[in-house]
Amino acid sequence: MRFAEAAGLRVSSIGLGTWQFGSWEWGYGKDYSGREALLIVEKALDLGITLVDTAEVYGFGRSERILGRALAERRGEAVIATKIFPVMPAGPVVSNRARASARRLGVEAIDLYQVHWPNPVVPISATMAELAKLRDEGLVRYVGVSNFSLAGWQAAEKALGSPVVSNQVRYSLADRRPEKDLLGWAQANDRLIIAYSPLGQGLLSARYDADHRPGGLRATTKEFLPDNLRRADAMLQVLREVARNHDATPAQVALAWLISHPNVVAIPGASSVSQVESNAAAADLELSEAEVSELSAASSSYDPVGGPTGMAMRARAIGEDLLGRFGAFGQKPPRAS
């Protein structure tokens, strides 16, 4: 397993994303949450994966609880990252929600506590002031953000008065927006980019084309519009060719391309033990400079048409459900007007 380190935080270059643990929108069922998820975490640790990422909003706390059970006997082997959902992220709310996450995870300290999204109303200084207190108390070891612009990341760090060690953003061969400014700043300032959706919702598995599309929620997202699958064909062909040269899968090559960039780690999810094994193996896949350049050039030619992303669709579904469960994190339901 390859590792990355920034501002004192050392994590495996391939981590494990756990949105699917306990979340209804993935449709994996009770057996997955009650059994398979535990086996996935166990296998991930066996393979040297240390970074395990969750959030209080994933399954409305269920992902954290499942992860807590899975890590109960192996806490010292994992770097646990979770996120606060940005509903009133200020003052005692931040402290209460951090402590609730720690209880669900069954830990005394959260290794990496991240602000899930910027809040357009609450100043980041109000959030960071409380996170600084939690860090000083030892409940939080490192502070991170997610889905922040460079200006927002820098403002968060200034407000915290110390490193905001990471920014978790959507990043893959199919979506290279972090390269515009986030990646260079992270590399120059000893910070991490944590890449979520590193396989483009499955697009970079190269298993789909315009005549063979996935079903369910993904069928309505821009990644899998027939026109975009045709536009992605050249990129996917290069992925397949490089994969054949290494006796690997296209997904493994896509992950290896990501972590070939300094200060980048990836957190793919896993629907099975075999998938986490495949993901972990990507950390040992060495691409040549020529292959990295070829993949980057093919990616640059991919120009998808608009439409909702898979992540946006799931975020909207969560948001709609939150309105009906406003008390999920100890908030009082709003009064009817």
DRENSETI-663356 format. One record per residue (C-alpha): residue number from 0; residue in three letters; chain; x, y, z. Coordinates in nm, 3 decimals, decimal comma. Last residue first. Layout:
N
   pos   code   unit         X         Y         Z
   NUM    Ala      A         X         Y         Z
...
# end
This chain:
337
   pos   code   unit         X         Y         Z
   336    Ser      A    -4,595     2,888     0,845
   335    Ala      A    -4,536     2,540     0,983
   334    Arg      A    -4,287     2,540     1,263
   333    Pro      A    -3,942     2,406     1,187
   332    Pro      A    -3,853     2,070     1,343
   331    Lys      A    -3,618     2,101     1,641
   330    Gln      A    -3,260     2,003     1,565
   329    Gly      A    -3,104     1,705     1,745
   328    Phe      A    -2,930     1,554     1,447
   327    Ala      A    -3,221     1,371     1,285
   326    Gly      A    -3,475     1,632     1,393
   325    Phe      A    -3,516     1,768     1,045
   324    Arg      A    -3,634     1,432     0,920
   323    Gly      A    -3,878     1,537     0,650
   322    Leu      A    -3,660     1,821     0,528
   321    Leu      A    -3,363     1,589     0,553
   320    Asp      A    -3,526     1,354     0,302
   319    Glu      A    -3,533     1,628     0,041
   318    Gly      A    -3,171     1,712     0,110
   317    Ile      A    -3,067     1,348     0,086
   316    Ala      A    -3,237     1,312    -0,251
   315    Arg      A    -3,075     1,635    -0,369
   314    Ala      A    -2,733     1,511    -0,262
   313    Arg      A    -2,798     1,185    -0,447
   312    Met      A    -2,883     1,368    -0,769
   311    Ala      A    -2,590     1,604    -0,728
   310    Met      A    -2,349     1,315    -0,679
   309    Gly      A    -2,480     1,140    -0,990
   308    Thr      A    -2,430     1,459    -1,184
   307    Pro      A    -2,729     1,655    -1,311
   306    Gly      A    -2,718     1,751    -1,679
   305    Gly      A    -2,484     1,924    -1,915
   304    Val      A    -2,297     1,784    -2,216
   303    Pro      A    -1,972     1,601    -2,157
   302    Asp      A    -1,639     1,712    -2,307
   301    Tyr      A    -1,384     1,431    -2,294
   300    Ser      A    -1,080     1,540    -2,495
   299    Ser      A    -0,893     1,640    -2,182
   298    Ser      A    -0,939     1,288    -2,044
   297    Ala      A    -0,761     1,140    -2,345
   296    Ala      A    -0,473     1,381    -2,290
   295    Ser      A    -0,456     1,294    -1,920
   294    Leu      A    -0,458     0,922    -1,997
   293    Glu      A    -0,175     0,961    -2,247
   292    Ser      A     0,025     1,176    -2,004
   291    Val      A    -0,014     0,921    -1,723
   290    Glu      A     0,083     0,645    -1,966
   289    Ala      A     0,393     0,833    -2,082
   288    Glu      A     0,497     0,901    -1,723
   287    Ser      A     0,473     0,529    -1,659
   286    Leu      A     0,198     0,391    -1,440
   285    Glu      A     0,286     0,194    -1,127
   284    Leu      A    -0,002    -0,015    -0,991
   283    Asp      A     0,059    -0,086    -0,622
   282    Ala      A    -0,211     0,151    -0,499
   281    Ala      A    -0,451     0,003    -0,755
   280    Ala      A    -0,443    -0,325    -0,561
   279    Ala      A    -0,648    -0,160    -0,286
   278    Asn      A    -0,934    -0,095    -0,527
   277    Ser      A    -0,940    -0,456    -0,648
   276    Glu      A    -0,946    -0,591    -0,293
   275    Val      A    -1,220    -0,341    -0,205
   274    Gln      A    -1,416    -0,473    -0,503
   273    Ser      A    -1,370    -0,836    -0,403
   272    Val      A    -1,503    -0,762    -0,056
   271    Ser      A    -1,820    -0,620    -0,208
   270    Ser      A    -2,004    -0,296    -0,291
   269    Ala      A    -1,697    -0,083    -0,239
   268    Gly      A    -1,662     0,292    -0,221
   267    Pro      A    -1,368     0,475    -0,370
   266    Ile      A    -1,174     0,711    -0,143
   265    Ala      A    -0,879     0,853    -0,336
   264    Val      A    -0,563     1,024    -0,213
   263    Val      A    -0,387     1,319    -0,375
   262    Asn      A    -0,086     1,508    -0,234
   261    Pro      A     0,137     1,420    -0,531
   260    His      A    -0,045     1,309    -0,846
   259    Ser      A     0,010     0,939    -0,924
   258    Ile      A    -0,283     0,891    -0,688
   257    Leu      A    -0,531     0,986    -0,956
   256    Trp      A    -0,375     0,783    -1,238
   255    Ala      A    -0,364     0,474    -1,013
   254    Leu      A    -0,737     0,514    -0,945
   253    Ala      A    -0,821     0,531    -1,316
   252    Val      A    -0,587     0,236    -1,384
   251    Gln      A    -0,762     0,028    -1,118
   250    Ala      A    -1,100     0,114    -1,268
   249    Pro      A    -0,978     0,016    -1,615
   248    Thr      A    -0,887    -0,328    -1,475
   247    Ala      A    -0,535    -0,462    -1,455
   246    Asp      A    -0,313    -0,692    -1,658
   245    His      A    -0,076    -0,396    -1,683
   244    Asn      A    -0,077    -0,353    -2,062
   243    Arg      A    -0,444    -0,450    -2,072
   242    Ala      A    -0,528    -0,171    -1,828
   241    Val      A    -0,344     0,082    -2,044
   240    Glu      A    -0,553    -0,025    -2,344
   239    Arg      A    -0,881    -0,023    -2,150
   238    Leu      A    -0,818     0,325    -2,012
   237    Val      A    -0,727     0,447    -2,361
   236    Gln      A    -1,057     0,312    -2,492
   235    Leu      A    -1,243     0,475    -2,204
   234    Met      A    -1,107     0,816    -2,301
   233    Ala      A    -1,204     0,766    -2,665
   232    Asp      A    -1,554     0,645    -2,570
   231    Ala      A    -1,636     0,928    -2,330
   230    Arg      A    -1,820     1,132    -2,595
   229    Arg      A    -2,032     0,829    -2,680
   228    Leu      A    -2,113     0,781    -2,313
   227    Asn      A    -2,193     1,151    -2,299
   226    Asp      A    -2,444     1,125    -2,583
   225    Pro      A    -2,612     0,822    -2,426
   224    Leu      A    -2,653     1,006    -2,094
   223    Phe      A    -2,458     0,809    -1,837
   222    Glu      A    -2,240     1,073    -1,679
   221    Lys      A    -2,521     1,327    -1,703
   220    Thr      A    -2,740     1,146    -1,454
   219    Thr      A    -3,076     0,979    -1,522
   218    Ala      A    -2,948     0,622    -1,567
   217    Arg      A    -2,743     0,660    -1,250
   216    Leu      A    -3,053     0,651    -1,031
   215    Gly      A    -3,150     0,301    -1,135
   214    Gly      A    -3,013     0,129    -1,443
   213    Pro      A    -2,669     0,132    -1,597
   212    Arg      A    -2,624     0,186    -1,972
   211    His      A    -2,531    -0,059    -2,245
   210    Asp      A    -2,601     0,082    -2,592
   209    Ala      A    -2,438     0,420    -2,524
   208    Asp      A    -2,147     0,249    -2,348
   207    Tyr      A    -2,082     0,096    -2,008
   206    Arg      A    -1,822    -0,129    -1,848
   205    Ala      A    -1,538     0,121    -1,874
   204    Ser      A    -1,498     0,113    -1,493
   203    Leu      A    -1,438     0,482    -1,545
   202    Leu      A    -1,812     0,553    -1,573
   201    Gly      A    -1,870     0,390    -1,234
   200    Gln      A    -1,991     0,703    -1,050
   199    Gly      A    -1,696     0,890    -1,201
   198    Leu      A    -1,440     0,642    -1,068
   197    Pro      A    -1,282     0,879    -0,817
   196    Ser      A    -1,627     0,979    -0,681
   195    Tyr      A    -1,441     1,134    -0,389
   194    Ala      A    -1,084     1,256    -0,418
   193    Ile      A    -0,918     1,365    -0,095
   192    Ile      A    -0,684     1,653    -0,181
   191    Leu      A    -0,421     1,686     0,089
   190    Arg      A    -0,217     1,979     0,222
   189    Asp      A     0,157     2,049     0,240
   188    Asn      A     0,137     2,404     0,105
   187    Ala      A     0,272     2,381    -0,250
   186    Gln      A     0,102     2,050    -0,326
   185    Ala      A    -0,230     2,165    -0,182
   184    Trp      A    -0,212     2,493    -0,374
   183    Gly      A    -0,139     2,312    -0,699
   182    Leu      A    -0,427     2,072    -0,645
   181    Leu      A    -0,688     2,332    -0,557
   180    Asp      A    -0,628     2,571    -0,848
   179    Lys      A    -0,746     2,438    -1,184
   178    Glu      A    -0,650     2,079    -1,103
   177    Pro      A    -0,956     2,046    -0,880
   176    Arg      A    -1,173     2,070    -1,196
   175    Arg      A    -1,051     1,737    -1,330
   174    Asp      A    -1,382     1,555    -1,368
   173    Ala      A    -1,383     1,241    -1,585
   172    Leu      A    -1,026     1,141    -1,498
   171    Ser      A    -1,135     1,184    -1,138
   170    Tyr      A    -1,199     1,445    -0,871
   169    Arg      A    -1,504     1,536    -0,663
   168    Val      A    -1,368     1,711    -0,358
   167    Gln      A    -1,247     1,642    -0,006
   166    Asn      A    -1,027     1,930     0,107
   165    Ser      A    -0,755     1,845     0,354
   164    Val      A    -0,526     1,965     0,634
   163    Val      A    -0,705     2,276     0,746
   162    Pro      A    -0,375     2,389     0,893
   161    Ser      A    -0,374     2,636     1,183
   160    Gly      A    -0,544     2,963     1,275
   159    Leu      A    -0,888     2,813     1,230
   158    Ala      A    -1,021     3,131     1,067
   157    Lys      A    -0,721     3,155     0,834
   156    Glu      A    -0,760     2,789     0,743
   155    Ala      A    -1,129     2,830     0,668
   154    Ala      A    -1,059     3,138     0,455
   153    Gln      A    -0,796     2,943     0,259
   152    Trp      A    -1,040     2,661     0,195
   151    Gly      A    -1,312     2,905     0,092
   150    Ala      A    -1,079     3,085    -0,150
   149    Leu      A    -0,970     2,748    -0,293
   148    Ser      A    -1,331     2,641    -0,335
   147    Phe      A    -1,476     2,406    -0,076
   146    Asn      A    -1,652     2,076    -0,150
   145    Ser      A    -1,518     1,920     0,170
   144    Val      A    -1,325     2,068     0,460
   143    Gly      A    -1,067     1,933     0,702
   142    Val      A    -0,970     1,955     1,068
   141    Tyr      A    -0,728     1,718     1,240
   140    Arg      A    -0,727     1,554     1,583
   139    Val      A    -1,084     1,621     1,698
   138    Leu      A    -1,204     1,532     2,049
   137    Gly      A    -0,867     1,635     2,189
   136    Glu      A    -0,989     1,940     2,382
   135    Asp      A    -0,771     2,168     2,168
   134    Arg      A    -0,921     2,012     1,855
   133    Leu      A    -1,272     2,062     1,988
   132    Lys      A    -1,194     2,425     2,069
   131    Ala      A    -1,051     2,483     1,721
   130    Leu      A    -1,363     2,323     1,574
   129    Glu      A    -1,574     2,575     1,761
   128    Ala      A    -1,386     2,874     1,620
   127    Met      A    -1,383     2,705     1,279
   126    Thr      A    -1,761     2,701     1,249
   125    Ala      A    -1,811     3,065     1,345
   124    Ser      A    -1,519     3,172     1,123
   123    Ile      A    -1,683     2,994     0,829
   122    Pro      A    -1,957     3,256     0,842
   121    Val      A    -2,308     3,102     0,855
   120    Val      A    -2,524     3,204     0,558
   119    Pro      A    -2,377     3,035     0,247
   118    Asn      A    -2,275     2,723     0,443
   117    Pro      A    -1,980     2,550     0,280
   116    Trp      A    -2,022     2,174     0,248
   115    His      A    -1,919     1,870     0,452
   114    Val      A    -1,711     2,049     0,713
   113    Gln      A    -1,456     1,781     0,796
   112    Tyr      A    -1,340     1,609     1,114
   111    Leu      A    -1,028     1,399     1,068
   110    Asp      A    -0,907     1,166     1,345
   109    Ile      A    -1,226     1,177     1,551
   108    Ala      A    -1,142     1,118     1,917
   107    Glu      A    -1,286     0,902     2,196
   106    Val      A    -1,433     0,656     1,951
   105    Gly      A    -1,750     0,448     1,930
   104    Leu      A    -1,836     0,570     1,582
   103    Arg      A    -2,190     0,659     1,690
   102    Arg      A    -2,054     0,824     2,003
   101    Ala      A    -1,792     1,019     1,805
   100    Ser      A    -2,060     1,138     1,562
    99    Ala      A    -2,276     1,257     1,853
    98    Arg      A    -1,978     1,438     2,005
    97    Ala      A    -1,913     1,616     1,676
    96    Arg      A    -2,281     1,707     1,649
    95    Asn      A    -2,295     1,855     1,996
    94    Ser      A    -1,973     2,051     1,948
    93    Val      A    -2,083     2,196     1,616
    92    Val      A    -2,427     2,287     1,748
    91    Pro      A    -2,267     2,446     2,057
    90    Gly      A    -2,130     2,733     1,851
    89    Ala      A    -2,175     2,729     1,473
    88    Pro      A    -2,261     2,488     1,193
    87    Met      A    -2,631     2,579     1,159
    86    Val      A    -2,704     2,296     0,912
    85    Pro      A    -2,369     2,228     0,746
    84    Phe      A    -2,355     1,847     0,773
    83    Ile      A    -2,054     1,763     0,988
    82    Lys      A    -1,815     1,517     0,831
    81    Thr      A    -1,628     1,198     0,920
    80    Ala      A    -1,276     1,072     0,882
    79    Ile      A    -1,143     0,775     1,076
    78    Val      A    -0,775     0,696     1,034
    77    Ala      A    -0,777     0,323     1,098
    76    Glu      A    -0,544     0,063     1,246
    75    Gly      A    -0,580     0,173     1,608
    74    Arg      A    -0,953     0,113     1,608
    73    Arg      A    -0,918    -0,256     1,527
    72    Glu      A    -1,155    -0,432     1,768
    71    Ala      A    -1,445    -0,187     1,735
    70    Leu      A    -1,369    -0,098     1,374
    69    Ala      A    -1,663    -0,276     1,212
    68    Arg      A    -1,902    -0,172     1,488
    67    Gly      A    -1,802     0,192     1,455
    66    Leu      A    -1,830     0,171     1,077
    65    Ile      A    -2,185     0,044     1,108
    64    Arg      A    -2,271     0,323     1,352
    63    Glu      A    -2,110     0,590     1,132
    62    Ser      A    -2,296     0,465     0,824
    61    Arg      A    -2,621     0,458     1,021
    60    Gly      A    -2,595     0,822     1,126
    59    Phe      A    -2,860     0,962     0,896
    58    Gly      A    -2,786     0,699     0,628
    57    Tyr      A    -2,486     0,906     0,536
    56    Val      A    -2,564     1,244     0,693
    55    Glu      A    -2,322     1,201     0,984
    54    Ala      A    -2,039     1,144     0,742
    53    Thr      A    -1,800     0,861     0,645
    52    Asp      A    -1,442     0,813     0,532
    51    Val      A    -1,200     0,532     0,612
    50    Leu      A    -0,831     0,605     0,562
    49    Thr      A    -0,610     0,314     0,675
    48    Ile      A    -0,608     0,072     0,383
    47    Gly      A    -0,333    -0,180     0,448
    46    Leu      A    -0,490    -0,485     0,285
    45    Asp      A    -0,607    -0,635     0,616
    44    Leu      A    -0,766    -0,300     0,701
    43    Ala      A    -0,969    -0,306     0,378
    42    Lys      A    -1,063    -0,671     0,440
    41    Glu      A    -1,212    -0,588     0,780
    40    Val      A    -1,393    -0,285     0,640
    39    Ile      A    -1,543    -0,491     0,356
    38    Leu      A    -1,642    -0,772     0,594
    37    Leu      A    -1,834    -0,527     0,813
    36    Ala      A    -2,009    -0,380     0,508
    35    Glu      A    -2,106    -0,730     0,391
    34    Arg      A    -2,284    -0,822     0,714
    33    Gly      A    -2,547    -0,585     0,851
    32    Ser      A    -2,535    -0,311     0,589
    31    Tyr      A    -2,507    -0,550     0,295
    30    Asp      A    -2,762    -0,793     0,433
    29    Lys      A    -3,004    -0,507     0,488
    28    Gly      A    -3,023    -0,395     0,126
    27    Tyr      A    -2,780    -0,257    -0,133
    26    Gly      A    -3,026    -0,003    -0,273
    25    Trp      A    -2,776     0,282    -0,299
    24    Glu      A    -3,039     0,540    -0,201
    23    Trp      A    -3,117     0,364     0,127
    22    Ser      A    -2,789     0,454     0,294
    21    Gly      A    -2,676     0,211     0,565
    20    Phe      A    -2,319     0,188     0,441
    19    Gln      A    -2,327     0,326     0,086
    18    Trp      A    -2,160     0,651     0,189
    17    Thr      A    -1,869     0,442     0,317
    16    Gly      A    -1,565     0,562     0,120
    15    Leu      A    -1,255     0,351     0,167
    14    Gly      A    -0,903     0,481     0,123
    13    Ile      A    -0,641     0,444    -0,147
    12    Ser      A    -0,336     0,661    -0,086
    11    Ser      A    -0,324     0,531     0,271
    10    Val      A    -0,311     0,806     0,531
     9    Arg      A    -0,052     1,009     0,722
     8    Leu      A    -0,159     1,336     0,886
     7    Gly      A     0,137     1,547     1,004
     6    Ala      A     0,064     1,850     0,787
     5    Ala      A     0,049     1,622     0,483
     4    Glu      A     0,131     1,254     0,437
     3    Ala      A     0,050     1,011     0,158
     2    Phe      A     0,078     0,634     0,167
     1    Arg      A     0,119     0,350    -0,085
     0    Met      A     0,000     0,000     0,000
# end
